[in-house]
């Protein structure tokens, strides 16, 4: 069932949350793509992924995904089920617009949801790092046989 103003159905949200990681695709101002795995949570129909304190090669503001989002907020988040029995294949994409959320009420709700999903975040302070909010604009999914997803 779809909630008013939300694109993700309950089934799609359940499928998304049944995965521990997703793949976030961004593109720079020239359309050059960049994809990376990420932790995520869903809050009120939006998807959140943190810029956490795992080791980085550059400061947070210089991360490729941050630079890409500032130049081009269009993103795609993908989760998938792969199986050698291709009748069990399924994937779901959340295509949307990303925004960097700074500390505040929305940020805290996202951090709370992320900490509930990933116990590692309980030992890692996330209060001072932005989170990426993905506001879904389109949900695309596929399964074999098509239409079962």
Steps between C-alpha positions, in 0.01 A plus 500: 500500500631845412491773758392845385800682354726192501613306197627184671233240567512293819626200298770708332609645835514150650710377205732799531544453876563126462840599358794608714666703226390689193693652213485877464562642154582867454619695199706815475407810300635333184295185557800290606351222719624381838353207696582381850350269762330669794312441821153650505173540686149599393312767695158625390556387141843660457828309495793618713866405480766654726836652431639305793840480669625186327849577363494734199779613269379860498297725731122443482433815297743377231348153462404425140135438592479835682654688208268317260189580707588868512538505120217261415249388767353220285586159648403136473509255792482129407451176694482160337456129558722280288461125482636235265134411451409803296132457582594649840659818361364834619623857521362833608622851424415817687561783257484839658652825612766507769557768761767525769325527836690675777448439874148582618167321550489319163867406533441351847206292378719363220788425739261324739371279217852426375618409851206260542593326172878491548633435849844625392361854491421485873876518565560765232393859557287614208365816662747724318493348150250573224267233371381471143122504459366345183151627420355237264370628168459163329511138617603241241502129572530172314472133580485171312247440372443870448219628713558276803705766681 
